[in-house]
Structure formats: C-alpha cells, structure tokens
Amino acid sequence: MPLVHIHVIENRRTPEQLRHVADVVQNVMLEHFAAPDRDRYQLITEHKPGQIIAEDTGLGFERTDDIVVVQIAQQGRSVDQKTAMYRALADRLHIETGLAPTDVIVSVVENTRDDWSFGNGIAQFVEGHL
C-alpha cells in the first residue's frame, strides 16, 4: 500500500489532467510495485509558482514548470522494483501525458507495517486485520 504524494505547480493542469497523472502513477504502482487492486492512497498538492525548487543535481537537466515530484512511502520493495518503477513512471508519464522525463522526480521513503493505520485508530497490520 504505497502512499503516494504528487507535487505539481498550480494551474498547469486541469483537474482531469491531474487525475490522469494520478492514474498513470497508480498503474505503475500496480505493475511494478505489486500494489494490490483498490490499494490506492494518493495525495495531490498544487504549489504556487516558485514553491517547487528543483535543480538538476549537476546532471544538466532543464526543468520546466510542468515538473512532477512524486514521493512514495512504502515497505519492502527491492532495488529492482524501485528502478523498474522509476523507468516506467518516467516513460509512461511521457507517453501518456507528454511530460518530459527530466521533469519527473521520484523519492521512495521506507516504512514498516507498524507505521500504518487505515482508520478507526487501529494499527491493522499490527493487530492482524490485514
């Protein structure tokens, strides 16, 4: 159950376009991160222009205001799964939305089963509900 936070600059995409970006991200989670169906937790945050500062880390990338920063909190994915997801996400967003691959930044954050509560103040994994 990856928790995916998608950061974009406001007023660059319509609500339908934002949903399409989120759908692409979810499909990649299903295909490359072994996320179960209906295991979709996504937050989309639109930032004012100038509130996403993303330089190129010395790689020579040209960034635009179409940038998408994806942060994924997850547990137990292998390096191979992560690298396949990075590639698939950049490729699919480019093919399906026209987003330049250099405008896709992804960060994966590790957590554990006891770091989750899906509601009612219960740690469902810890208490054996999931």
WOWO-V920251 format. One record per residue. RES is the residue in three letters. PSI is psi in whole degrees, -180 to 180 (* if undefined). OMEGA is omega in degrees with one decimal (NA if undefined). Layout:
# WOWO-V920251
res=<RES RES>
psi=<PSI PSI>
omega=<OMEGA OMEGA>
This chain:
# WOWO-V920251
res=<MET PRO LEU VAL HIS ILE HIS VAL ILE GLU ASN ARG ARG THR PRO GLU GLN LEU ARG HIS VAL ALA ASP VAL VAL GLN ASN VAL MET LEU GLU HIS PHE ALA ALA PRO ASP ARG ASP ARG TYR GLN LEU ILE THR GLU HIS LYS PRO GLY GLN ILE ILE ALA GLU ASP THR GLY LEU GLY PHE GLU ARG THR ASP ASP ILE VAL VAL VAL GLN ILE ALA GLN GLN GLY ARG SER VAL ASP GLN LYS THR ALA MET TYR ARG ALA LEU ALA ASP ARG LEU HIS ILE GLU THR GLY LEU ALA PRO THR ASP VAL ILE VAL SER VAL VAL GLU ASN THR ARG ASP ASP TRP SER PHE GLY ASN GLY ILE ALA GLN PHE VAL GLU GLY HIS LEU>
psi=<74 138 117 125 121 120 130 168 134 153 17 -20 149 165 -37 -40 -39 -42 -38 -42 -47 -39 -42 -46 -45 -43 -38 -38 -41 -42 -36 -11 8 35 134 155 149 20 67 116 106 141 130 124 126 129 147 151 137 -7 -3 116 113 99 -178 4 28 13 -7 18 143 117 154 176 2 3 144 121 123 123 128 117 125 176 141 14 143 167 -41 -43 -43 -47 -36 -39 -44 -48 -48 -40 -47 -45 -49 -40 -36 -49 -45 -22 -8 5 131 134 -27 -11 15 115 132 136 130 128 130 143 -176 173 -32 1 9 138 126 7 164 18 25 137 86 -39 -45 -40 5 13 -24 *>
omega=<176.6 170.5 -172.7 176.0 -177.3 -178.9 178.2 174.6 -174.3 176.2 175.4 -176.9 174.5 174.5 178.3 178.5 176.4 178.4 178.8 175.4 179.7 178.4 177.5 179.0 179.9 178.8 176.7 177.2 179.1 -174.6 -171.4 -178.9 177.9 175.2 178.4 173.7 179.6 176.8 -172.7 177.8 -176.3 174.0 176.9 178.9 174.8 -178.9 176.1 176.3 -178.6 -178.7 166.7 178.1 -175.5 177.9 -169.6 179.5 178.6 -177.7 178.8 179.6 170.9 179.5 176.2 177.0 173.9 -176.0 174.1 176.6 -176.8 175.0 -174.6 172.2 -174.5 178.6 166.7 177.0 -179.5 175.5 179.0 177.8 -179.5 -177.7 175.6 178.6 179.0 -178.3 -178.3 -179.0 178.3 -178.8 -175.9 177.6 177.0 -177.8 -171.9 -177.8 -178.3 -179.1 177.2 179.3 177.8 176.8 177.8 176.3 -178.2 173.8 178.3 -179.9 -179.5 169.2 -178.0 -177.9 -179.2 177.1 -174.7 164.7 -177.4 177.0 177.8 178.1 -177.0 172.6 -170.1 178.4 -177.6 -176.2 173.8 178.6 178.5 NA>
